[in-house]
Amino acid sequence: DTKNHTIRKIDVNGTVSTIAGTGKAGFNNGMNTMSMFDHPRALALGANGDIYISDRSNQRIRKLDNALSVSTLVGNGTAGYANGKGSAAKLNFPTGLVVMSNSLLAVADSYNHAIRAIDSGWLMAWVGDPTNSGSVDGDSKTAKIYMPGGLAEAPNGDLIFTEPNKNKVRRVTKSTKAVSTIAGGINGFVNGKGTAAKFKEPLGVAVNAKGEIYVADHK
């Protein structure tokens, strides 16, 4: 619940409750009722039930474990770009998250124009470069991405992501890390195939077992 600075739950009976955060923007680790967030933006569920949170304005990726304790996975609160473990790592307004089938946690590091990966607490480069942003298809060396938003994994292991400011839905191929555009590229509302379709700041994305992609066309 981004602007309430909380993580909330809807149970099977439809009842809504707050499971972490105080409702005020800030930063604090610890038990759920004492923890604080600053504009949490996306969630991902780990295989063991841990919840990963992109704490956007705190420049951190946080974890809410099964004991309802909140800790910091990577990031130190300072916007920047640095690979490393824990607080040595830096992000710049992280957005989308997804736990991949290979157990890597992929992060849309929005203002760094990069998609990064977390493995055993280490933040690493994956695709994109904060010094060379753009929206260009190509192989792992020549492709450019721009302010990635939502992330999802396709059944074949490809990573699907949105580029809200470029009105695109794009793909990172699992085997080669090549980047391609699936749909969109022009601001508007048009149904159709591939680049004939138009979006207006698409953000959230999900992929079903058939490989069909669902997009939250934000505006």
Helices and strands as residue ranges (DSSP letters): G 2-4, E 7-10, E 16-20, E 30-31, E 40-45, E 51-55, G 56-58, E 60-64, E 69-74, E 84-85, G 86-88, E 94-99, E 105-109, G 110-112, E 114-119, E 122-128, E 151-153, E 159-163, G 164-166, E 168-172, E 179-184, G 194-196, E 202-207, E 213-217
